[in-house]
């Protein structure tokens, strides 16, 4: 419907002279042109407005003072989801005097317009959805200019219906009237739909039998399936989800069995804030996050489950975790399903384990056939895969754990002076890519683990689709320093094929700079970075993971690290925490013989097994690592909360954190401080005899877990004090990044203690501090290096 034209009566201007206003930013798909129309009409102005490839253009037949007043009003009344980045006015001459103000056909002129992410259902659409007298009563695809799908349905810019997956749904006469009525909130709402002309839903059982009918009848059938403990595959906004009764331990166990997901937490969807407040004691910031247009999964502490409902949500939802992921129904289809069901539902990614979420009906029928007992399908195509975003509220700010629906493709502003265009391919775990240029960086939605071929295929699709969608041509490719990363190999091939520079970026430098970028830190001002994560290749060829770097965007200097230890068994040590405990204990002083430890601590009986002896004899042949993540694995193994083999990445550390949150620390164990050549080392060796002695004395393991976290924080701060005294090392700010900085027991006290030293502490909120945000740092570093070579 991009060709629709709308006219309001007005007085003809006395002059053909006027102004052309060129506006860039997030100004398409947010009700921006309707606002301009209403504002111009209110002020009695004539002219026109249209979408262009670079944003929005307005032509006004008015004098300079009137145009200035119009611009002030436009900024003041900017729609909720819009963002004006630039507004440039220049003289313009009309070929013929306009007699009204019109919305004219969009033009594919220019590049780089912003558009919003998918937006949760707004209150006015909810009111219509539940009004029996409204023609959209109970319609699962109700939306307006303030809500509904955006990113997931867009094909190209300008953002008009013809350029979305709604192009195949011609508007009925009633919807067309709304679409063309400036007084209607669906004026130029591109995904507009109704039961007559819009998408529809239907059911399909496990045998492929289709069931059609009214939405109410179909949702009643879904309720029946779910109450019977069945698993349902639901086509959502950015992809499929698997759902079952969140109050049924049997249904959850069935889903875990089918999905081969024995322990990784499941998220729960509540209908609305009222229902969520029945289960959890919510503070104001949590209420605001849950009801935001992004509608993310928010990690809520189990400790704040209300007493009357404790036990109604089974422990199997999030075994041995401190939090449960909760989200509210963000789409009308979800709201209707939750209302019909009458209680919370498990809502997890609709994929086979490790694969990207399904987006196509046929693909889902094949991939999810063994997982789901039925399918709730619709015929609105999903053009861009977008999983549910995950956030935690830590240290007085929302922290992004997984950035996807509701936030993508909202850009992160780049500091001034970072010019050019770079495509950064991120890391192999929690992969996302980043396209940076024009003063901003856009992170893709979460893609996943590139060891899975389907995730690699999804990355390759985004490599083509994101630059095309944003009309930006990369002039360099950035990848991780590790040459054997799947993402690095892909980047090297792309750079060779396209004749572009390839910039290899050290993993922890990228983590650090991703934090600096989102804090708007100047590119040439060094900070101290504390980067704690799993593994990343260092420039010395070893595997880093517990690092103190003095760095800016262009360069870094490694000042200190956690003391390295051998990664016994290589990559197997990343999956089997006991191997890291063995390596740590082998470096610890004053320990009893293995036989004594095994006899006194049954959980350490494996120390005397032949495989342990063999691994230690081969230790010199395995790579060394300073990994903080593997240190957490070792402590979790000692305290008996780590499985022999992890079922998901980060499992041991997350269980250790949850254990520690259930107790108060009562002691602080010493970390050693030493120097090896030019590097200072924080050595955990002294804590092992103390912790083992405490275990032998019957100390509560939860207290020991809390003590470990506190001891690590104190050790990190001790190292910072030491580094401040080094000659030639000057810093006033500390940046915290890496996956460990998502740990409440580390992040919150570490910020508090560093600030008590008088340091400015920079942390992450817009991008994940885990590997999901690393592409942002890669892009900024590559832009800096490319500029330096000009």
N, C-alpha and C positions, 0 to 999 in steps of 0.2 A: 504493500500500500504506500510505497515511498512516493508515488506520484500524486497523492492527494494534495489539494490546495485549499487553504482556508482563508476566508476574507472577513474583516471587520470594517464597518463603515468608518470613515474619518474624513477630515478636511484635507483638500489638496494643498500641498505646500506651495508657498509663493515662489520658491526657488528650486532649481534642479540640483543645487549643491547640497551635499550632505556628508556623511561619514560611513566608512566601512570599518566594522569592528570584527577583528579576527580573534577568536577565543580558542585556546587549547587547554587540555586537561581531561578530566573525566566528565565529559559534557554530552555524551551520547548514551541513550538508554536510561536516563535518570529524570526525565520530565523537564529537561532544560529548555527545549524549544517551546513547549506549552507555557512555561513561566515567562519566556521572552515575549510571546504573543500577548499574554494577559497584561504584562507590564506595559508594553507599547500601547496597547489598546486603552489601558487606564490613563496613560499620559497623553492620549490623543495623537500619537505619532503614526506616521506612515512609513512604509518600507517593506522589508522582507527578511526572513531568516531561513537558513538551510543548513543541513549537515554537509560537511565536506570531509575528505579523507583525513585532514589534519585536525578537525574539531567542528566548530560552528562558526558561520559567518553571518553577520547582521549588517544590513544596509539601512540607514536611517536618513530620512529627509528632514534634517533638523540642524539648528545652529550649534556651535560648540558648547555653549553653556547647557543647553538641553541634553546634548549627548553625554556630557559629564555627569549630569544629574541621573540620567538613565543608567550609566555605568555604576554609580554609587548604589542605586537601588538594586541593580542586578547582583552585585556582590553581597549586599545585605540580605537579600531574599533568596539566595542560592539554594536550590533544592537540597534536601538532606544528604543524598548520596552523590551529589555532584562535587567536583573539585576544580576550581579555576586555577590553572597554572600561569597563564599569561592572557592579558587582554590588551590588544594593540589597536589603536584608532588611527585612521589616516583619512585624508580627504577623498571624497568620492563624488562623481558626477553622474546623475541619472540620465539615461537617454530620453526618458519620458517621465513626466511627473507622476509619482505613485499617488493614488487616491485612498489607499487603505494600507493596512499591515497584513502581510500574508506569510504563511508557511509554504515554501516552494519545494520543488523536487530536490532531493539530495544529489550531490555531485561528488564524483570520485576524484576530487582535486586535493593534492597534498598528501602527506603521510603523517602517521603518529598519533592519531586521536586516541584518547583514553575512553574506556567504557567500564562499567562496574562489574563486580562479581555477581554470582547468583544471590538473590536477596530473599530472605524468609518472608512468609506471608505477613502482610501488614494488618493492623487492627481493623481498618475499614473493609478490607476484603474478607476478613474473618466474620465481621458483622453480617455481610451479605451472604456468606457461605452458610450461616446458621439462621437466616431469615426465611421462613417458609413462603413468604410472599415475594421473595426476590427471584428473578428468572435464573440466577446462578446458584440457587439453593442446592447444597450438596454436590456442586460440580467440582471435581478434583483438580481442575486446572485454572481456577480463578486467579487473576493477577491484575495489576494496574501499573501506572508509572512509578509507584513506590515499592513494588515487590515483584517477585517472580523470577523465572530463569533469565539469565543474560549471557554470561560467559559460555555456559554449557551448550547454548543453541546458536551461537554466532558463527557465521561462515566467513564473512569478510566485512570490512568497513566501506562506506558509512553504515552505521547501525540502523538499518531499516528492515522491515519485515521480509522484503525480498531477499535479504542477505542473511536470513536465519533459517533454522529448520522449521519455522512456522510458515514458510513460503508455500508449502503444500496444503495449507488450510485457508481457502478463500473466505473472507469475512461475509457473514450473513448481513442482511440489510440493517438489522438492529445494531449489531456490533460496528458496522461501518458508520452508522450515524454517531455512535459514541466516539469512535476513532476520529471523526472529523469535527466534533463539537468542542470548541475551546473551553467551554464551561464544564466539561466532563473530565474527571480525573483519568480517564482512559484515552484522552486526546493524544494521539500518536504514541500510545502504549503498544509497542511492536508485537509482544506475545499475546495480545488480547484474544480471548476465546470465550465460547459459551457452549452449552450442550448441543446447539444446532450446528455450529460450524467448526468447533474445535476438536482437539484430540479426545479419545475415548479410552476406557479401560475394559479389560476382559480377563477372565481366569483361564488357566490351563492346568490340568492335573498332570501327575507324573507320567501318565500314559499318552499325553499329548492331546487329550480331549479338550476342546474349547468350550467354555461356558460364557455366554453373553447375557446381558440384562441390564437393569438400571444400576447405577453405582451403589445405591443402598442395598440392593439384593446381592450384588457381588461381594460387597464388604461384609455383609452378614454371613456369607459362605466362608469368607476368610476367617472371621471370628470363630466359626465352628471348627475349621481346620486347626487353628491355633489353640483352642481350648482342648482339643484332643491330643495336644503335645506334638503337633507336626511342625515341620520347618517350611517356611514360605520364602520364596524368592520374590523380591519386590523391585520393580524398576523405579528408581528414584529420580533425583535431579541430575546428578553427575555420573550416575552409574547404578548398577544393581546392588541391593543389600539382601542379606539373609536375616530373617527375623523369626523369633519364637517367643513363647511365654517367658518373660523375665522372672516370674515367680515360680517356675517349675524346674526343679533340679533335674528331673528326668529329661525334659526337653532340651535343657542346656547340655546335659551329658550326651544326648543324641547328636546335637550340632557339633560338639567337640569331637566326637568319634568320627563323624562324616568328614569334617573339615581337617582332620589330623592336627588338631590344635589343642593339646592336652592341658595347657596351663595359661596361655596368653590371655590377658583380660578381654572380656567383651564389654562393649558399651551398651547403655540402656537408654531407650527413648521414652520420655514422658510426654503426655499430650500437651501440657502447658505448665506455667509456673505454679499454678494452684496445685496441680498434681505433684510436681516436684517438691513443693513445700510440705506435702503430707509425709514424704519420706525423709527429707533432709532439713536440718536447720540451716537456712540460707542467710548470708549477710547481703548487704546492698550491692556490693561489687559483683558477687556471684549472680544475683538476680539480673543485674545489668548485662553481664556477659551472656547468660543463658538466653535472654530475650533480645539480644542484639540482632541486627539484620543478617549477620554472618551465621548465627545459630550453630556455634561450634560444639563439639564434645568438650565438656569441662570436667576436669578431674576433681571430684568432691570427696573429702575425707570420710571414710567409714565411721570415724569417731563421732561424726555429727549426724548419723542416722538417728531419727527420732525413736525413742524407746518403744512406743506402741507398734512400730513396724519392723523392729529389728527381728531378723530371721525370715521375714517375708521375701526379701531379696536374698537368694541363696549365696553362700560363700563361693560357690562354683562360678559365679560371674567373674570374679577377680581374685583367684586363689592366692592367699598370702600377700595381698597387696594392701597398701594403706588407703587407697582411693578407689572409687568406682567412677568410670566415665559416664557422664549424663549429658544428654542433649534433649532439646524440646523439638516437637514436630515443626519443621521449618517449611513444609509444603502443605497445601490443602489436602493432598492425597494422604500424607502421613497423618495429618490431624484427623481426618475422617476415619482412618483405620484405627487409630488410638482411641477415638471416641467410641467406635463400635465395639472394640475389644474390652474397654473398661479398665484397663490396667497397663502398667509399663511393659514394653517389649524389648527383648534383645535386638539390637540393630548393629550388624557388623558387615564388613565389606563382602560384596557378592562376587566371590572368586574362589577358585581352587587355591589351596595353600601356596602362597608365594607369588601367584600370578597377579597382574593388574586386575582391577575390578572390571566386570563385563559391562558393556554399554549397549550392545545390540541384542535384540530379542533372540534371534537364531543362535548367536554365539552363546548367550546365556543358557538357552535350552540344552545345548551340547555340553558346555563346561560345568553347569550346575545340576545336571541330570541326576547324579548320584548323591547330591547334597540336599536338594529340596524335594518336598512332597507335592508342591504346587507352585504356580507362578502367577503373580499379579502383574499384568503387562499393560502397556499403553503404546500408542503409535506416534508419539512425539519423538523424533530422532534426537539422540544425544550426540553432539558433534565433538565435544571436548570432555574427556574423562576427568572427573574431579571427585576424589574421595572426600570423606568428612574430615574437617579440620579438628585438631586436638589441642587444647590449651590447659595449662595449669596456672593457678594464681599463686605466685611465689614472690616473696619480698616486695609486697605491695604493688605488683604489676602482673598483667597477664603474660604468660610465657608461652610462646608457640612451640608445641611439641611436633605437630605435623601441620604444615601449611597447605591448604587445599581449598575446598568449597567455602565460599563466603569471603575469601581473602585474595584468591587468584582471579584476575591478573592485576590487582591493585599494586602500583609500583612502589619501590623504596627510593626515596630521593638520594641522588649521589651528591657528594660535596662539590662545590664550585670548582671548575677547572678540569674535571675528568671528562674529556671529550673523546669522540670516536664511537665505535660500535664493536662490541665483543660478545661472542657466544661462549659461555662457560659450561662445561659438562658435569661438574660436580664430582661426587665420590661414588663408589660402587654400592655402599649401603645407604639406605634411605635416600636414594638418588632423587635429585631434582636438578634441572638446568636453569641457567640464568641468561637472559638477554639484556645487555646494558648498552645504553647510548642515549643521547639527547637529554642528559641530565638525570636519567632515572634508570632503575634496574627492575626488571620483571622476573620474578621467580616462577617457574612452572609449578603446577600441582605436583604433589608427592607421586613419585613413580615406583620406587621400591628397590629391591635387591637385584642388581644387574647380573648376579649369578644365574638368575632365572631368565631364560631366553625370551619369554614373553615380555618381561620388563625391559629388556634391551630393545626389543621391537618397539615398545611404547616410547622409549627415549628417542629412537631414530625417527619416529613419527613426529615427536615434538620438535626435534631439530629442524624439521621442514615446516611444520605448521606454525610455530610461535613467531618466527621471523616474518612469515608471510602475513599472518594476522596483524602484527604490529607494524607491517610495512617498513622493516628495518633490515638492512643487509650487513651482516657481521664483516668486520675487516680484520679480525683475528680470532683464533680459537684458543681457549684456556682449558687446561686439564691438570689433573693431579700429577705430582712429581713421579709417582710410582708408574713405571712403564708398563707393568702387567695388569694394571686396572683395566677392566673392560671399557670404562669410559675414556681412559687415556688412549687406548688403542683406537677406539672410534674417533676420537678427536684428531689423532695423528693422521688417520686415513682421510678425514674430511679436509684437514689443512692441506694435505698433499693434493687431493683432487681439486680443491678450489684455489690453490696457489696462495694460501693465506699463511701468515706467521703463526707458529704454534708456541704458546707460552706455557711452560710447565711450572706449576706453583706448588711449593711445599705445603703439605696438608695443614699443619698447625698455624703457619703464617696465614693461610686462607681463613681458618677458623677465627683467628684474631682480627683480621681486617673486616670480616663480615660483621663483627661487633662494632668496629669503628665506624663503618659505613652507616649503619642504621642510627648511630648516635650523632651523625653529622660531624664527626671528628675531622679536623683538617688533615689532608694527606701527608703533610711534611712534619707533623709534630709527633715525635716518638712517645710511646707509652710502654709500660710494662704489661705484657700479656701473660696471664696464667691460663694455660690451655690443658685441660684434663679430659682425655677421651680413651678410646680403645687403642687403635694402632694407626700409624701413618708413617710413610717412609721419610726418614730424615736425610739431610744433605750429606751425612757421613755414611749412608748406606745401612744404618741400623733402624730399628723400628721405634719411633718415638711415641709418647702418649701421656707424659707427665712433664710439661715444659714451662719454663720461664723464659720468655722472649722479650728483648727490647726491640721494638719494631715501629715502623711507620708503614705506609702503603707500598713503598718501593723496596724496602730491605728489612732484614731482621738480623739480630745477633742473639745466639743462644747463650743465656747466662747460667742457667741451672736446670736441673732435671730431677726426677725421681731416680733413685739408684737402679741401674739396669739389672735384669736377671734373665736367664735363658728361657726362651719360649719352648718348653719341653714338648717335643713332638711337632713343632711348627704350628701349622694352622689348627691342629687338633686341640691345642691349648686354648684356642679361642672358644671352643665348644665344651671343653671339659675342665671345669674350675679346679678340680683336685690337682691337676698338673701344675697349676700356678702356685698352689699352696706348697706342693713338694719343692718347687724351685725356691720359694721364699724361705721355707724352713731350712733348706740346705745352706742358706747364707746367714742364718740367725746364730748368734753366739749363745753359749751357755744352755744349750738344750740337752735334755737327757738322750740317751741312745734311742734309735728308732724302735727297738724292741720294747723299751720301757714305755715310750709314748703310745705305742700300739696296744700295750697291755692295759694302760691306765685310761685310755680314751678309745672306746670301741669304734667311734667314727673315724679313727686314724689307723685302723687295722691294716689298711692297704699300704701303709708305709713299709711294711716288711715283705710285701709281695715282690716277686722277681721283676715284674715290669717296672716298679719304682727304682729298683737298683740299676736296672738296665738304662733307664732314662737318665739317671744321674751320671752314669759312666759315659753317656753320650752327650752330656750337657754342652761340651765345648763345640759340638757340631751343629748346635741349634742357634738361631739368631737371638741376639740380645734385644730386650725391649725395656723401655722406661714407662710402660703403659700403666696409667692410673686405673683403667677399666679392669685389667688383669689383677691388679692389687685388690680391688673390691671383690673379684671372683675368689681370690685366695682367702680373704677374711670370711666370705660367705661359706666357703667350703669348711673352714675351721669350725664355724658355729653351726654347721649342719643344715643350713637353709638352701644350699646350692644343690641341684640335682647332679647326678654323675655326669649327665650330658644335658646341655641346655636345650630346651625346646623352642626358644626364641632368643634373639639377640638382646642382651641386657637383663635377662631373667634373674641371674644371681644378684646383681647389684640392686635391682628393684626390690627383691625380697629382703635383702640386707637393710635397705633404707626403711622398708615397712616395719621390720623388726625393731630397728632403732627408734622409730617414731612412737613405739608403744611403751617407751621407758624414758627415764631421765638419766642423763650421764652423771656419774659420780666420781669419775677419775679421768685424768688425761695422761695418755701414754707417750713416752718420749720417742720422737723421731731423731735419728742421728743427723748431724750436719758435717759434711766433709768436703774436700776439694780434690778433684782429679784433673790435673793439668789446669786448664783455664775454666773448667766447669765446676760449679758448686753442685752438691748432691744432697737430696733429702732422702734419708735412708730409713725404711720401715723396719729394718732388722731388729732393733731393740724392743719393739712391741710384742714380738712373737712369744718370747719366754714369759712375759708378764701376762699375756692373755691366756696362755696355756695353764699357767699357775692359777689364774682366776677361775678357769673352767674346772680345774681339779678341786678347787675349794668350794665348788658349787655355786659360783656366781651366776646370776640370771643372765642368760644369753642375750636377752633384749637390752639389758644394761651394757653388756660388753659391746653390742653393736652401736649403741649410742655413744659409748666411750671412744670407739674407733673413729666415728665421724668427727667428733669434737677434736680428737687428737690430730687428725689430718688437717683440720682447719687451723689449729694452733701451729702445726708444723709449717704449713704454707705461709702463715703470717710471720713466723720466725725467719723463714727464708727471705721474705720481702724486706724485713728489717736489715738483714745481712746485705742484701743487694743494694740497698740505699746507701750503704757505707762504702761501696766499691768506688775506686777512683775512675772517673770518666763515665760513670753511670748516673744519669739524672732523669728523673721522671716525677710527675705530679699526679698522674692518672694510672689506674690499673684496669685493664680490660679482661673480663672473665668469659671464657668460651669453652666449647667442647661438651660432649654429652653429659659428663659428670655435673656440669653446672645446671642440670635440670633436677638435681637431688636437693630436696628441701633442707636436709641436715648439713649440707655443704654450703649451698648458695647463701642462705639467709644469715648464718653467723659469720660467714666469710665477708660478706658486704659490711656487716656491722663492725667487725674488727678492723677492716681496712679503712673505713671511714673514720674510725676512732683515731687512726694514725694521721689523719689530715689529708688522706688521699681521695681523689675523685674516682669513683668506681663506675665503670661502664659495663652494662649488661645488655642482654638481648631480649627483645619482645616481638618485633615484627617478623624476624626470621628465626628458625630454630637454632639453638646453640649446638645441636647435634649435627650430623653430616647432612641433614636436610637443608641446612643454610650455607653449606660450604661453597656452593657455586657463586653466591653473592660476593664472597671474599675473593674468589678466583677472578671474577670479572673486574673488580675494582683494581686488583693488583696488575692484571693484564693491561687495563687502560692506562695505568700509571707508567708501566714499562714501555708501552708503545709510544706514549707521548714523549718519554725521555729520549727515544731513538730518532725522533723527527729532526 
